[in-house]
Every structure is written in structure tokens, then in C-alpha cells.
């Protein structure tokens, strides 16, 4: 009988012309030399990239292989809907320069046009230089006609709603929302398992071949929303003394721990992703059912549904994302 345990993975690095090298200093990582690394895919299961487990009995096994061999142990009550596709993608983004203005489609459009899923996503700011900004949505009063006219004049950035952010801020970015990550930011991004992006404006930048990077104006205009998206920054809601809710949507629920004391958790009949952003500690089994799993800044851990209970034991003050697939509204436990 296979015994399951909290899983860590080898990062998959993605060079980007706007990327940097801050994963080396923030997360104490050895990055590929001579490259500007914009993204680190922490937990993913795509056709062209599947995370590889780093330790324990499953060391060297990809997430895709684990999904195919042990769907019930991995996914629990959502095994049937996840057998063919892992539902989430977790990445870190290092924006030394600003990213393009872009938009993601919703599921129906993406499946019809791209044979992929749409993309709802959320950001958590890991590090922010002074004055760093994010973009989400348009300024009040923006219409499709104004956007089309601005696109013809290469002035669409003037219609985008940008706002300053600090370390610890978080933002929900629904499919259809114009958005961009500004320079001087490192963010954790959780999203649907999709890589469909329509680039709207790229500030006249050229790619490695010296040509302007491709824009996707027609498809972007098909999916962009002009409605008021409300205040962009999420307000944490305390559900336990050390546990906070940030965002809940149909695809994922994002919480976080802010703690100096041990936390004991139980299976919620589906997997969880724990992404540690600050501090050091260990995940242990009170029953001794798995070996201790150490974590440090930048460690992302998948806790399979079959792991019935575990304790997160900090050695220092820690901040850790707690990501759950689907719409899960955790509530305060009764004492």
C-alpha cells in the first residue's frame, strides 16, 4: 500500500524579457545563468510541463503521472473531475520590468477558440519596490469604443486602472479583466490550469528576435469586460486566530496563515497547496505517518487529500498561502 505525504516539487523556470533574478535572493535559489527568469512554475501539470516531485517514495515522479496512477488518494472527493487535468497552476512572477497589458478569456471562449480552459487568477504580493503598481480593469466610464480608439493611437494604457501595492496585498483577477503586473514586483499567482493570454498592449517592446511581440487585439476585444470590478485589493477575513480568507471563486479558494505558533490541520477531502512566502518551519505528522517536510521562503507543498492530518510547526514568523481547489468557504471551528 502506497503511503502519501506532503509533496514538494522542482521549480520550472520560464525566461521572460521582462524578468529578473530576484528568486535567487528571495528564495535562495540557483537560477539558470545568463537568463532573465520571469516565472517559476511551482506546481503545474501541463502537456508541455509537469512538476517533478523532489523527495520521498515518489521522488522523480511527475504530477501528471501521480494524477493518472493515484487520483483518489491525490484528489479525494473531486477525483472524477480531476482525473484528466490537474485543476490549478501555481507560479511566482518576478517583474523587473512591467508586463504587457493583457486579458484571459473565460472557459467557453477558451475551449472553443484555444482548446484550453479560461483563466481566473489571484495575486499575492511577495515583494514590492517603492511605487510599484498593478493594473486591473479600466478607469470609470471606459467603453469598447474608447478602447478601440485608444488602441489605434497606442494609448490604451491611459484607460487602464493602475494602483500602488505593498508587500502582503492581494488582488483577484477574473477572466475578462484587463490587467498587468508593474515593474519592481514579485507576486505569487494562483490560477486555473490554463496558459491562454491575449496581449493587448506591450509598450512597443521587441522580442529576442528584434521584432515587436505579437498582440491579440481581436480576441482580446471579444473577451474584455468593461464593467466596474470594484475595489481591487482583497480584504482579509479572519476565520481563525492565525488563518485568513482572501478570495473564493468557482475554481479556487485562497487563504493564508500568518503565524508563529504551530497549526494543526485536517483533511478537507480534497488536496491543498501550501506556498510558504516568509519564514522557516516543518510540516510533521502527529502520528508519524510521514517524514518531516521542511519549508523555507519559496517552498510550495501539495498536501494530498489522503493525508488525514498534519501540523505546520514554525521556527520563525511565517506567512503561508493556503490554496484549495473549488469554492470552499472555511468557517471558524467550534472549540
C-alpha positions in Angstrom: 0.0 0.0 0.0 1.3 3.4 -1.0 1.6 5.9 1.8 1.0 9.6 0.9 2.7 12.6 2.3 3.1 16.4 1.7 4.8 16.8 -1.7 7.4 19.3 -2.8 8.4 19.9 -6.5 11.3 21.1 -8.6 10.6 24.6 -10.0 10.2 25.0 -13.7 11.8 28.3 -14.8 10.5 30.4 -17.6 12.8 33.1 -19.1 11.0 36.4 -20.0 12.2 39.6 -21.5 10.7 41.4 -18.5 12.1 39.0 -15.9 14.9 39.4 -13.4 16.8 37.3 -10.9 15.2 38.0 -7.5 14.2 34.4 -6.9 17.9 33.9 -6.2 17.9 36.4 -3.3 14.3 36.0 -2.0 14.2 32.2 -2.2 17.9 31.3 -2.1 17.8 29.5 -5.4 20.4 28.7 -8.1 18.9 30.2 -11.3 19.9 29.3 -14.8 22.9 31.5 -15.7 22.6 34.3 -18.3 18.8 34.4 -18.3 16.1 36.8 -17.1 13.7 34.5 -15.2 10.2 35.9 -15.2 8.3 32.9 -13.9 8.8 30.0 -11.7 6.1 27.4 -12.2 5.9 25.8 -8.7 3.1 23.3 -9.1 1.8 22.6 -12.6 0.5 19.8 -14.8 0.5 21.0 -18.4 1.1 19.0 -21.6 4.4 20.6 -22.1 5.5 20.9 -18.4 4.6 18.8 -15.4 6.2 19.3 -11.9 8.6 16.7 -10.7 8.4 15.5 -7.1 11.7 16.1 -5.2 11.6 13.7 -2.2 10.2 10.6 -0.6 8.9 7.5 -2.3 7.5 9.5 -5.2 10.8 11.3 -5.9 11.3 11.7 -9.7 7.6 11.1 -10.4 5.7 13.9 -12.3 2.5 15.4 -11.1 0.9 14.1 -14.3 2.0 10.5 -13.5 0.7 10.8 -9.9 -2.6 12.1 -11.1 -3.0 9.2 -13.5 -1.9 6.5 -11.0 -3.5 7.7 -7.8 -6.4 10.1 -8.5 -8.4 9.2 -5.4 -5.5 9.5 -3.0 -4.5 12.8 -4.5 -7.8 14.5 -5.2 -10.3 12.8 -2.8 -13.9 13.8 -3.4 -13.0 15.7 -6.6 -11.1 12.7 -8.2 -13.6 12.2 -11.0 -13.3 15.8 -12.3 -9.5 15.9 -12.0 -8.5 12.6 -13.5 -7.7 14.1 -16.9 -6.5 17.5 -15.7 -5.0 19.0 -12.6 -7.2 22.0 -11.8 -4.7 24.7 -10.7 -1.5 26.3 -11.7 0.8 28.0 -9.1 3.6 30.2 -10.1 5.9 33.0 -8.8 6.4 36.0 -11.1 9.4 38.3 -11.0 8.7 41.5 -12.9 11.9 43.5 -13.2 10.0 45.4 -16.0 6.3 45.8 -16.4 4.4 43.1 -18.1 2.1 43.7 -21.1 -1.5 44.8 -20.7 -3.3 41.6 -21.2 -6.5 39.6 -20.7 -7.6 36.0 -20.2 -10.8 34.5 -21.6 -13.4 32.6 -19.7 -13.9 28.9 -20.2 -16.4 28.7 -23.0 -14.5 31.1 -25.3 -11.1 29.4 -24.5 -12.4 25.9 -25.1 -13.9 27.0 -28.4 -11.0 29.0 -29.7 -7.9 27.6 -28.0 -8.9 24.1 -26.8 -7.9 25.1 -23.3 -9.5 26.5 -20.2 -10.1 30.1 -19.4 -8.3 31.7 -16.6 -9.4 33.2 -13.3 -6.4 34.1 -11.2 -5.4 35.8 -8.0 -2.2 37.6 -6.9 -0.4 37.9 -3.6 2.4 40.4 -3.5 5.6 38.8 -2.1 7.9 41.8 -2.6 7.3 45.3 -3.8 9.7 48.1 -4.6 8.6 51.6 -3.6 6.0 52.9 -6.0 5.3 49.5 -7.6 1.8 49.2 -9.2 -0.6 46.7 -10.5 -3.3 47.1 -13.2 -6.8 45.7 -13.1 -9.7 46.8 -15.2 -10.4 50.2 -16.7 -10.9 53.7 -15.4 -14.6 54.6 -14.8 -16.5 55.5 -17.9 -14.4 53.4 -20.3 -16.3 51.8 -23.2 -15.4 49.5 -26.0 -15.5 52.4 -28.4 -13.0 54.3 -26.3 -10.7 51.3 -26.1 -10.8 50.7 -29.8 -9.9 54.3 -30.5 -7.1 54.2 -27.9 -5.7 51.1 -29.4 -5.5 52.8 -32.8 -3.5 55.5 -31.2 -1.4 53.2 -29.0 -2.9 55.0 -25.9 -4.9 52.2 -24.3 -2.6 52.3 -21.2 -4.1 55.7 -20.4 -7.5 54.0 -19.8 -6.2 51.2 -17.6 -6.8 51.5 -13.8 -3.5 51.2 -12.0 -2.9 51.3 -8.3 0.0 51.2 -5.8 0.6 48.0 -3.9 2.7 46.8 -1.0 4.1 43.5 0.3 1.2 41.4 1.5 -1.5 42.9 -0.7 -3.7 40.6 -2.8 -5.9 41.0 -5.8 -8.5 38.9 -7.6 -8.3 39.0 -11.4 -11.3 37.4 -13.0 -11.4 36.3 -16.6 -12.1 39.2 -18.9 -10.3 41.8 -16.7 -7.6 43.8 -18.4 -4.5 43.5 -16.1 -0.8 43.8 -15.8 2.0 43.5 -13.2 4.1 46.5 -12.9 7.9 46.7 -12.6 9.5 46.1 -9.2 7.1 43.3 -8.1 7.4 39.7 -7.1 4.0 38.0 -6.9 2.6 34.6 -6.2 -0.1 33.7 -8.7 -2.8 31.0 -8.4 -5.0 30.3 -11.3 -7.0 27.8 -13.3 -4.7 25.4 -15.2 -4.5 27.5 -18.3 -1.9 29.4 -20.3 -4.1 31.4 -22.6 -3.2 35.0 -22.6 -4.3 37.8 -25.1 -1.7 40.6 -25.2 -3.4 44.0 -25.7 -0.5 46.5 -25.4 3.2 45.9 -25.0 4.7 49.4 -24.9 6.4 49.0 -28.2 8.7 46.2 -26.8 10.6 43.8 -29.1 11.3 40.2 -28.5 14.6 38.3 -28.7 14.4 38.3 -32.5 14.2 42.1 -32.6 10.6 42.1 -33.9 7.6 43.5 -32.0 5.9 41.0 -29.8 2.6 39.7 -31.1 -0.6 41.3 -30.0 -4.0 39.6 -29.9 -6.4 42.6 -30.3 -9.4 40.9 -32.0 -9.6 38.1 -29.5 -8.9 40.4 -26.6 -11.8 42.7 -27.6 -14.0 39.6 -27.8 -13.4 38.8 -24.1 -12.6 42.0 -22.3 -15.1 43.3 -19.7 -15.8 47.0 -19.2 -17.9 46.7 -16.1 -16.9 48.1 -12.8 -14.8 45.4 -10.9 -14.9 47.2 -7.6 -12.0 47.8 -5.3 -9.1 45.7 -6.5 -7.4 44.9 -3.2 -8.8 42.0 -1.2 -9.6 42.5 2.4 -8.5 39.5 4.6 -11.2 38.0 6.7 -10.0 36.2 9.9 -11.6 32.7 10.3 -9.2 31.5 13.0 -6.6 33.4 15.1 -3.9 32.6 12.5 -5.9 31.9 9.4 -7.4 34.4 6.9 -9.7 34.2 3.9 -8.7 36.2 0.8 -10.6 35.0 -2.3 -13.2 32.4 -3.1 -14.4 31.7 -6.6 -15.7 28.7 -8.5 -12.2 27.5 -9.4 -10.2 28.0 -6.2 -10.2 29.4 -2.7 -7.2 31.4 -1.5 -6.5 31.7 2.3 -3.3 32.4 4.2 -1.7 31.7 7.5 0.2 34.4 9.5 1.7 32.5 12.4 4.4 32.0 15.0 2.7 29.1 16.7 2.0 25.5 15.4 -1.1 24.9 13.4 -2.9 21.6 13.3 -4.9 20.9 10.2 -7.2 18.0 9.0 -8.1 16.7 5.5 -11.0 18.5 3.9 -11.4 15.6 1.5 -9.5 17.3 -1.3 -5.9 18.4 -1.8 -4.5 21.7 -0.6 -1.5 23.7 -1.8 0.6 25.4 0.9 3.0 28.1 -0.5 5.4 29.5 2.1 6.4 33.1 1.4 8.1 34.1 4.6 9.9 32.2 7.4 11.0 28.7 8.1 9.5 25.6 9.7 8.5 22.0 9.3 5.3 20.0 8.4 5.0 17.0 10.6 2.7 14.0 11.1 1.5 13.8 14.7 1.1 10.0 14.1 4.5 9.6 12.5 2.9 8.6 9.2 5.3 10.6 7.0 8.8 12.0 7.3 9.1 15.7 8.3 8.9 18.2 5.4 10.9 21.3 5.9 9.9 24.6 4.4 11.6 28.0 3.8 10.7 31.1 1.7 9.5 29.9 -1.7 8.7 26.3 -0.7 5.4 25.2 -2.3 3.8 22.0 -0.9 0.9 19.9 -2.2 -0.9 18.1 0.6 -2.8 15.1 -0.9 -6.4 14.6 0.2 -5.4 11.2 1.7 -3.1 12.9 4.3 -5.6 12.9 7.1 -3.9 15.4 9.5 -0.7 17.3 9.8 0.9 20.0 11.9 2.7 23.1 10.5 5.4 24.0 13.0 7.2 27.3 12.5 10.7 28.0 13.6 10.2 31.7 12.9 7.3 34.0 12.0 5.8 32.6 8.8 3.4 33.7 6.1 2.0 30.9 4.0 -0.7 30.8 1.3 -3.3 28.0 1.7 -4.9 27.2 -1.7 -7.9 24.9 -2.1 -9.4 23.7 -5.4 -13.0 24.8 -5.9 -15.3 27.1 -4.0 -14.6 26.2 -0.3 -15.8 28.6 2.4 -13.9 27.6 5.5 -15.5 28.8 8.8 -14.3 29.1 12.3 -14.1 25.8 14.0 -16.1 25.3 17.2 -14.0 24.8 20.3 
